[in-house]
Amino acid sequence: MRSTTKWLLGILIVVIVLGGGFLGWQRLSQQKRSNMPNQQGSSVLVKPELSQNPIPASDYRITIKDNNDINKIDIYLKNLKTDTELFFATVDSTNKKIEANGASDAYRNGNVYIYAVINGQGEIWKYSRTNLIGTKLFTDKEGFGFYVSPDEKYIGVTPHVNNSDKTGKIVLLDGSGKELKTFTINVEGQILSVAGLDFDEWKKDSLWIDKVELSNITGLAKIDLNSLTLKEYNFSSPNRRISINSTGTFVIGSDFPRMFDVDSAKQFEIDKTKVNLYLYDLSTGKRKVIATAGGKDFEFGWVNDSNYTYTDPETGKVVTGKAK
Protein backbone atom coordinates (compact mmCIF):
# COMPACT_ATOMS: atom_id res chain seq x y z
CA MET A 1 0.00 0.00 0.00
CA ARG A 2 2.74 2.33 0.97
CA SER A 3 4.71 1.51 -2.20
CA THR A 4 1.64 2.20 -4.33
CA THR A 5 1.15 5.59 -2.66
CA LYS A 6 4.78 6.50 -3.22
CA TRP A 7 4.50 5.46 -6.87
CA LEU A 8 1.38 7.63 -7.45
CA LEU A 9 3.01 10.57 -5.65
CA GLY A 10 6.06 10.29 -7.90
CA ILE A 11 3.92 10.37 -11.05
CA LEU A 12 2.07 13.45 -9.74
CA ILE A 13 5.34 15.31 -9.13
CA VAL A 14 6.58 14.51 -12.67
CA VAL A 15 3.31 15.78 -14.20
CA ILE A 16 3.51 19.05 -12.23
CA VAL A 17 7.13 19.67 -13.26
CA LEU A 18 6.50 18.91 -16.94
CA GLY A 19 3.34 21.04 -16.98
CA GLY A 20 5.13 24.01 -15.42
CA GLY A 21 7.97 23.67 -17.88
CA PHE A 22 5.56 23.63 -20.83
CA LEU A 23 3.77 26.76 -19.66
CA GLY A 24 7.12 28.56 -19.19
CA TRP A 25 8.22 27.54 -22.69
CA GLN A 26 4.90 28.75 -24.14
CA ARG A 27 5.23 32.17 -22.49
CA LEU A 28 8.83 32.50 -23.70
CA SER A 29 7.79 31.60 -27.26
CA GLN A 30 5.02 34.20 -27.22
CA GLN A 31 7.43 36.83 -25.93
CA LYS A 32 9.93 36.05 -28.66
CA ARG A 33 7.23 36.26 -31.35
CA SER A 34 6.08 39.65 -30.05
CA ASN A 35 9.64 41.00 -30.48
CA MET A 36 10.19 39.57 -33.96
CA PRO A 37 10.20 41.91 -37.00
CA ASN A 38 6.88 42.21 -38.82
CA GLN A 39 7.73 40.84 -42.25
CA GLN A 40 4.56 42.13 -43.89
CA GLY A 41 4.37 45.64 -42.45
CA SER A 42 6.68 47.90 -40.49
CA SER A 43 10.28 46.81 -40.11
CA VAL A 44 9.89 47.13 -36.34
CA LEU A 45 6.94 45.82 -34.38
CA VAL A 46 6.57 48.09 -31.37
CA LYS A 47 4.43 47.06 -28.42
CA PRO A 48 1.41 49.40 -28.02
CA GLU A 49 2.43 50.39 -24.52
CA LEU A 50 5.89 51.39 -25.75
CA SER A 51 4.45 53.69 -28.41
CA GLN A 52 3.28 56.06 -25.69
CA ASN A 53 6.63 56.42 -23.97
CA PRO A 54 7.91 60.03 -23.74
CA ILE A 55 10.16 61.04 -26.62
CA PRO A 56 13.57 62.31 -25.45
CA ALA A 57 14.69 65.74 -26.58
CA SER A 58 16.90 65.56 -29.66
CA ASP A 59 17.19 66.56 -33.31
CA TYR A 60 15.02 64.23 -35.37
CA ARG A 61 14.42 63.55 -39.04
CA ILE A 62 11.04 62.17 -40.02
CA THR A 63 10.99 58.80 -41.76
CA ILE A 64 7.95 56.88 -42.95
CA LYS A 65 7.33 53.18 -43.58
CA ASP A 66 4.52 51.22 -45.18
CA ASN A 67 1.86 49.66 -43.00
CA ASN A 68 -0.21 46.53 -43.69
CA ASP A 69 -3.21 48.85 -44.10
CA ILE A 70 -2.87 50.80 -47.36
CA ASN A 71 -4.68 53.74 -45.74
CA LYS A 72 -2.10 54.08 -42.97
CA ILE A 73 1.61 54.71 -42.62
CA ASP A 74 4.06 54.34 -39.77
CA ILE A 75 5.99 57.46 -38.74
CA TYR A 76 9.41 57.16 -37.14
CA LEU A 77 11.74 59.76 -35.65
CA LYS A 78 15.37 59.28 -36.65
CA ASN A 79 17.84 60.59 -34.10
CA LEU A 80 20.48 62.47 -36.11
CA LYS A 81 23.08 62.11 -33.36
CA THR A 82 22.78 58.36 -32.74
CA ASP A 83 21.37 57.33 -36.16
CA THR A 84 18.67 55.30 -34.42
CA GLU A 85 14.92 55.29 -35.09
CA LEU A 86 12.10 55.73 -32.60
CA PHE A 87 8.55 54.69 -33.45
CA PHE A 88 6.16 57.67 -33.29
CA ALA A 89 2.74 56.48 -34.41
CA THR A 90 0.67 54.76 -37.09
CA VAL A 91 -1.41 57.49 -38.72
CA ASP A 92 -4.17 57.80 -41.29
CA SER A 93 -3.03 58.49 -44.88
CA THR A 94 -6.33 57.95 -46.72
CA ASN A 95 -6.36 59.44 -50.25
CA LYS A 96 -2.98 61.11 -49.88
CA LYS A 97 0.65 60.24 -50.46
CA ILE A 98 2.75 61.21 -47.48
CA GLU A 99 6.35 61.91 -48.45
CA ALA A 100 9.12 62.39 -45.90
CA ASN A 101 10.93 65.60 -46.85
CA GLY A 102 14.05 65.97 -44.71
CA ALA A 103 14.37 69.67 -45.53
CA SER A 104 10.91 70.56 -44.23
CA ASP A 105 9.27 67.87 -42.09
CA ALA A 106 9.62 68.53 -38.38
CA TYR A 107 9.00 67.09 -34.93
CA ARG A 108 7.96 69.80 -32.48
CA ASN A 109 6.85 69.31 -28.89
CA GLY A 110 5.00 66.03 -29.51
CA ASN A 111 3.70 66.95 -32.97
CA VAL A 112 4.90 65.85 -36.41
CA TYR A 113 4.56 68.20 -39.39
CA ILE A 114 4.85 66.36 -42.68
CA TYR A 115 4.48 66.96 -46.43
CA ALA A 116 1.83 65.14 -48.48
CA VAL A 117 0.65 65.15 -52.10
CA ILE A 118 -3.03 64.96 -53.07
CA ASN A 119 -4.13 65.22 -56.73
CA GLY A 120 -1.01 67.14 -57.74
CA GLN A 121 -1.24 69.56 -54.83
CA GLY A 122 1.25 69.79 -51.97
CA GLU A 123 -0.10 69.90 -48.40
CA ILE A 124 1.19 70.30 -44.85
CA TRP A 125 -0.30 67.85 -42.33
CA LYS A 126 0.07 67.81 -38.56
CA TYR A 127 -0.11 64.58 -36.53
CA SER A 128 0.31 63.66 -32.89
CA ARG A 129 -0.11 60.50 -30.86
CA THR A 130 -3.59 61.73 -29.92
CA ASN A 131 -4.46 62.95 -33.42
CA LEU A 132 -3.83 60.02 -35.74
CA ILE A 133 -6.30 61.28 -38.36
CA GLY A 134 -4.20 64.41 -38.85
CA THR A 135 -4.98 68.09 -39.44
CA LYS A 136 -4.42 69.75 -42.82
CA LEU A 137 -2.74 73.14 -42.41
CA PHE A 138 -1.86 74.35 -45.92
CA THR A 139 -2.32 73.54 -49.62
CA ASP A 140 -0.42 74.90 -52.62
CA LYS A 141 1.24 73.83 -55.85
CA GLU A 142 3.27 70.65 -55.39
CA GLY A 143 6.93 71.05 -54.49
CA PHE A 144 7.06 73.80 -51.85
CA GLY A 145 9.18 73.83 -48.69
CA PHE A 146 8.14 74.82 -45.18
CA TYR A 147 9.69 75.61 -41.80
CA VAL A 148 7.97 75.28 -38.40
CA SER A 149 9.08 77.53 -35.54
CA PRO A 150 10.33 75.76 -32.39
CA ASP A 151 7.35 77.06 -30.38
CA GLU A 152 4.90 76.08 -33.19
CA LYS A 153 3.46 79.61 -33.33
CA TYR A 154 4.48 80.12 -36.95
CA ILE A 155 5.05 78.20 -40.17
CA GLY A 156 6.93 79.69 -43.11
CA VAL A 157 6.21 78.34 -46.60
CA THR A 158 8.28 78.92 -49.76
CA PRO A 159 6.32 78.45 -53.00
CA HIS A 160 8.23 78.27 -56.29
CA VAL A 161 10.28 81.25 -57.49
CA ASN A 162 8.25 83.12 -60.09
CA ASN A 163 10.29 83.05 -63.31
CA SER A 164 8.13 85.67 -65.03
CA ASP A 165 8.55 88.54 -62.58
CA LYS A 166 11.74 87.33 -60.86
CA THR A 167 10.30 87.20 -57.39
CA GLY A 168 10.13 84.66 -54.65
CA LYS A 169 7.41 84.48 -52.04
CA ILE A 170 7.25 83.56 -48.37
CA VAL A 171 3.83 82.71 -46.93
CA LEU A 172 3.70 83.17 -43.15
CA LEU A 173 1.09 81.06 -41.32
CA ASP A 174 0.14 80.89 -37.69
CA GLY A 175 0.22 77.55 -35.88
CA SER A 176 -3.31 76.66 -36.98
CA GLY A 177 -2.50 77.19 -40.67
CA LYS A 178 -4.14 80.60 -40.97
CA GLU A 179 -2.31 82.87 -43.43
CA LEU A 180 -0.91 85.95 -41.71
CA LYS A 181 0.82 87.56 -44.67
CA THR A 182 2.56 86.78 -47.98
CA PHE A 183 5.91 88.48 -48.55
CA THR A 184 7.53 89.08 -51.93
CA ILE A 185 11.32 88.82 -52.16
CA ASN A 186 13.35 90.14 -55.08
CA VAL A 187 15.58 87.60 -56.84
CA GLU A 188 16.64 89.92 -59.68
CA GLY A 189 20.11 89.02 -60.94
CA GLN A 190 19.93 85.39 -59.88
CA ILE A 191 20.00 82.52 -62.34
CA LEU A 192 16.36 81.58 -61.91
CA SER A 193 16.71 77.98 -63.04
CA VAL A 194 18.86 77.28 -59.98
CA ALA A 195 17.64 80.08 -57.70
CA GLY A 196 15.57 79.63 -54.62
CA LEU A 197 14.80 80.67 -51.09
CA ASP A 198 15.98 78.66 -48.09
CA PHE A 199 14.90 79.11 -44.50
CA ASP A 200 17.90 79.96 -42.36
CA GLU A 201 16.81 80.34 -38.73
CA TRP A 202 14.04 81.38 -36.37
CA LYS A 203 15.03 84.08 -33.90
CA LYS A 204 12.96 85.31 -30.95
CA ASP A 205 11.05 87.87 -33.01
CA SER A 206 12.11 87.14 -36.58
CA LEU A 207 12.51 84.61 -39.36
CA TRP A 208 15.62 84.72 -41.57
CA ILE A 209 15.68 83.54 -45.19
CA ASP A 210 18.64 82.92 -47.51
CA LYS A 211 18.47 83.80 -51.18
CA VAL A 212 20.39 80.97 -52.82
CA GLU A 213 21.83 80.05 -56.18
CA LEU A 214 23.19 76.51 -56.32
CA SER A 215 25.54 76.36 -53.29
CA ASN A 216 25.89 80.14 -52.88
CA ILE A 217 24.01 82.62 -50.73
CA THR A 218 23.26 85.73 -52.77
CA GLY A 219 21.29 87.69 -50.16
CA LEU A 220 19.44 87.62 -46.85
CA ALA A 221 15.90 88.59 -45.85
CA LYS A 222 14.38 89.09 -42.41
CA ILE A 223 10.69 88.86 -41.53
CA ASP A 224 9.82 90.77 -38.35
CA LEU A 225 7.21 88.64 -36.58
CA ASN A 226 5.85 91.57 -34.55
CA SER A 227 5.32 94.13 -37.30
CA LEU A 228 4.95 91.54 -40.12
CA THR A 229 7.41 93.46 -42.28
CA LEU A 230 10.25 92.23 -44.49
CA LYS A 231 13.74 93.67 -44.89
CA GLU A 232 16.37 92.51 -47.39
CA TYR A 233 20.14 92.68 -46.97
CA ASN A 234 22.94 92.70 -49.49
CA PHE A 235 25.03 89.71 -48.53
CA SER A 236 26.87 86.92 -50.32
CA SER A 237 28.66 83.76 -49.32
CA PRO A 238 30.24 80.94 -51.39
CA ASN A 239 28.56 78.38 -49.13
CA ARG A 240 25.47 78.15 -46.98
CA ARG A 241 27.26 77.75 -43.63
CA ILE A 242 26.67 81.02 -41.83
CA SER A 243 25.53 82.00 -38.34
CA ILE A 244 23.49 85.12 -37.52
CA ASN A 245 23.54 86.57 -34.00
CA SER A 246 20.31 86.80 -32.01
CA THR A 247 19.50 90.42 -32.84
CA GLY A 248 20.35 90.03 -36.51
CA THR A 249 23.13 92.59 -36.60
CA PHE A 250 26.16 90.42 -37.41
CA VAL A 251 26.89 87.33 -39.47
CA ILE A 252 29.89 85.05 -39.04
CA GLY A 253 30.89 82.71 -41.85
CA SER A 254 33.74 81.38 -43.96
CA ASP A 255 34.58 81.42 -47.66
CA PHE A 256 35.33 77.69 -47.67
CA PRO A 257 33.70 76.55 -50.94
CA ARG A 258 31.22 73.72 -51.13
CA MET A 259 32.95 70.58 -52.41
CA PHE A 260 31.05 68.22 -54.70
CA ASP A 261 33.59 65.37 -54.77
CA VAL A 262 36.18 63.82 -52.45
CA ASP A 263 39.14 64.40 -54.78
CA SER A 264 38.56 68.15 -54.99
CA ALA A 265 38.27 68.42 -51.22
CA LYS A 266 41.47 66.42 -50.73
CA GLN A 267 43.41 68.54 -53.23
CA PHE A 268 42.08 71.72 -51.63
CA GLU A 269 43.51 70.57 -48.29
CA ILE A 270 46.84 69.41 -49.79
CA ASP A 271 47.32 72.77 -51.50
CA LYS A 272 46.48 74.54 -48.22
CA THR A 273 44.22 76.88 -50.14
CA LYS A 274 43.51 79.96 -48.05
CA VAL A 275 40.22 79.98 -46.14
CA ASN A 276 38.97 83.18 -44.49
CA LEU A 277 36.66 83.38 -41.50
CA TYR A 278 34.83 86.68 -41.64
CA LEU A 279 32.49 88.88 -39.63
CA TYR A 280 29.85 90.81 -41.57
CA ASP A 281 28.05 93.84 -40.16
CA LEU A 282 24.51 93.83 -41.58
CA SER A 283 23.91 97.44 -40.57
CA THR A 284 26.90 98.84 -42.45
CA GLY A 285 27.56 96.16 -45.07
CA LYS A 286 31.20 95.92 -43.98
CA ARG A 287 33.02 92.60 -43.92
CA LYS A 288 36.28 91.94 -42.09
CA VAL A 289 38.47 88.84 -41.88
CA ILE A 290 38.95 87.61 -38.31
CA ALA A 291 41.00 84.45 -38.99
CA THR A 292 42.57 82.43 -41.82
CA ALA A 293 43.44 78.77 -42.31
CA GLY A 294 44.99 76.59 -45.00
CA GLY A 295 42.75 74.11 -46.79
CA LYS A 296 40.40 73.46 -43.85
CA ASP A 297 37.16 75.01 -42.71
CA PHE A 298 36.31 76.53 -39.33
CA GLU A 299 33.69 75.55 -36.79
CA PHE A 300 32.00 78.70 -35.54
CA GLY A 301 28.97 80.12 -33.74
CA TRP A 302 27.78 82.63 -31.16
CA VAL A 303 28.35 82.55 -27.40
CA ASN A 304 25.82 85.35 -27.00
CA ASP A 305 24.60 88.30 -29.06
CA SER A 306 27.92 90.17 -28.77
CA ASN A 307 30.55 87.42 -28.73
CA TYR A 308 31.39 84.81 -31.34
CA THR A 309 33.53 81.71 -31.05
CA TYR A 310 35.43 79.53 -33.51
CA THR A 311 37.82 76.59 -33.55
CA ASP A 312 41.06 77.00 -35.48
CA PRO A 313 41.14 73.93 -37.79
CA GLU A 314 44.96 73.83 -37.81
CA THR A 315 45.64 74.07 -34.08
CA GLY A 316 42.33 73.00 -32.55
CA LYS A 317 42.40 76.12 -30.40
CA VAL A 318 39.04 77.62 -29.42
CA VAL A 319 38.94 81.38 -29.80
CA THR A 320 36.32 83.88 -28.62
CA GLY A 321 35.97 87.38 -30.01
CA LYS A 322 33.68 90.39 -29.72
CA ALA A 323 31.53 91.50 -32.63
CA LYS A 324 32.30 95.12 -33.47
Residue pairs with C-beta under 8 A, 6 or more apart in sequence:
34 45
34 47
35 45
36 45
37 43
37 44
37 45
38 44
38 45
38 68
40 68
41 66
41 67
41 68
41 74
42 65
42 66
42 67
42 74
42 87
42 90
43 65
44 76
44 85
44 87
46 87
50 87
51 87
51 88
51 89
51 129
52 129
55 77
55 86
55 88
55 107
55 110
58 79
58 80
58 81
59 79
59 80
59 81
60 77
60 78
60 79
60 80
60 86
60 107
61 77
61 78
61 80
61 100
61 102
61 105
62 75
62 76
62 77
62 78
62 100
62 102
62 105
62 106
62 107
62 112
62 114
63 75
63 76
63 77
63 78
63 85
63 100
64 73
64 74
64 75
64 76
64 98
64 99
64 100
64 114
65 73
65 74
65 76
66 73
66 74
67 73
67 74
67 90
71 92
71 93
71 94
72 90
72 91
72 92
72 93
73 90
73 91
73 93
73 98
74 87
74 89
74 90
75 88
75 89
75 90
75 91
75 112
75 114
75 127
76 85
76 86
76 87
76 88
77 85
77 86
77 88
77 107
77 112
78 84
78 85
78 86
79 85
79 86
88 107
88 112
88 129
89 112
89 127
89 128
89 129
89 132
90 132
91 127
91 132
91 133
91 134
92 132
92 133
92 134
93 116
95 118
96 116
96 117
96 118
96 123
96 125
97 116
97 117
97 118
98 114
98 115
98 116
98 125
99 115
99 116
99 117
100 114
100 115
101 114
101 115
101 145
103 145
104 113
104 115
104 145
104 146
104 147
105 112
105 113
105 114
105 115
106 112
106 113
106 147
106 148
107 113
108 148
108 150
108 152
109 151
109 152
110 128
110 129
111 126
111 127
111 128
111 152
112 126
112 127
112 128
113 124
113 125
113 126
113 137
113 146
113 148
113 155
114 124
114 125
114 126
114 127
115 122
115 123
115 124
115 125
115 146
116 122
116 123
116 124
116 125
117 123
117 142
118 139
120 142
121 139
121 140
121 141
121 142
122 139
122 140
122 141
122 142
122 143
122 144
123 136
123 137
123 138
123 139
124 136
124 137
124 138
124 146
124 155
124 157
124 177
125 134
125 135
125 136
125 137
126 134
126 135
126 137
127 134
127 135
135 177
136 177
137 155
137 173
137 176
137 177
138 146
138 155
138 157
138 171
138 173
138 177
140 157
140 159
140 171
141 159
141 160
143 160
144 157
144 158
144 159
144 160
145 157
145 158
145 198
145 199
146 155
146 156
146 157
146 158
147 155
147 156
147 157
147 199
147 202
147 207
148 154
148 155
149 155
149 156
149 202
149 207
150 202
152 175
153 174
153 175
154 172
154 173
154 174
154 175
154 180
154 202
154 207
154 225
155 172
155 173
155 174
155 175
155 177
156 170
156 171
156 172
156 173
156 199
156 207
156 209
156 223
157 170
157 171
157 172
157 173
158 168
158 169
158 170
158 171
158 196
158 197
158 198
158 199
158 209
159 169
159 171
161 167
161 168
161 187
161 192
161 195
161 196
161 197
162 168
162 169
163 192
166 186
166 187
166 188
166 190
166 192
167 184
167 185
167 186
167 187
168 184
168 185
168 187
168 195
168 196
168 197
168 211
169 182
169 183
169 184
169 185
170 182
170 183
170 185
170 197
170 207
170 209
170 221
170 223
170 230
171 179
171 182
171 183
172 179
172 180
172 181
172 182
172 183
172 207
172 223
172 228
173 179
173 180
174 180
180 228
181 228
183 221
183 223
183 230
185 197
185 209
185 211
185 221
185 230
185 232
186 232
187 195
187 197
187 211
189 218
190 211
190 213
190 218
191 213
194 213
194 214
195 211
195 212
195 213
195 218
196 211
196 212
196 213
197 209
197 210
197 211
197 212
197 221
198 209
198 210
198 212
198 240
199 207
199 208
199 209
199 210
200 208
200 209
200 210
200 220
200 242
200 244
201 207
201 208
201 244
202 208
203 244
203 246
203 247
203 248
204 246
205 224
205 225
205 226
206 222
206 223
206 224
206 225
206 248
207 222
207 223
207 225
208 220
208 221
208 222
208 223
208 244
208 248
209 220
209 221
209 222
209 223
210 217
210 219
210 220
210 240
210 242
211 217
211 218
211 219
211 220
211 221
212 218
212 240
215 238
215 239
215 240
215 257
215 258
216 236
216 237
216 238
216 239
216 240
217 235
217 236
217 237
217 239
217 240
217 242
218 236
219 232
219 233
219 234
219 235
219 236
220 232
220 233
220 235
220 244
220 251
220 282
221 230
221 231
221 232
221 233
222 230
222 231
222 232
222 233
222 248
223 229
223 230
224 230
224 231
233 282
234 285
235 251
235 280
235 282
237 253
237 255
238 255
238 256
238 257
238 258
239 253
239 254
239 255
239 256
239 257
239 258
240 258
241 253
241 254
241 256
241 297
242 251
242 252
242 253
243 251
243 252
243 253
243 300
243 301
243 302
243 308
244 250
244 251
245 251
245 252
245 302
245 305
245 306
245 308
245 323
246 302
246 304
246 305
247 305
248 282
249 281
249 282
249 283
249 305
249 323
250 279
250 280
250 281
250 282
250 308
250 323
251 279
251 280
251 282
252 277
252 278
252 279
252 280
252 290
252 300
252 301
252 302
252 308
252 310
252 323
253 277
253 278
253 280
253 300
254 275
254 276
254 277
254 278
254 297
254 298
254 300
255 275
255 276
255 278
256 275
256 296
256 297
256 298
257 268
259 265
259 268
268 295
269 295
269 296
270 295
271 295
272 294
272 295
273 294
273 295
274 292
274 293
274 294
275 292
275 293
275 294
275 295
275 296
275 297
275 298
276 289
276 291
276 292
277 289
277 290
277 291
277 292
277 293
277 298
277 300
277 310
278 287
278 288
278 289
278 290
279 287
279 288
279 290
279 308
279 321
279 323
280 286
280 287
281 287
290 308
290 310
290 321
291 298
291 310
291 312
291 319
293 312
293 313
293 314
294 314
296 313
296 314
297 313
298 310
298 311
298 312
298 313
299 310
299 311
299 313
300 308
300 309
300 310
300 311
301 308
301 309
301 310
302 308
302 309
303 309
303 320
306 322
306 323
307 320
307 321
307 322
307 323
308 320
308 321
308 322
308 323
309 318
309 319
309 320
309 321
310 318
310 319
310 321
311 317
311 318
311 319
312 318
312 319
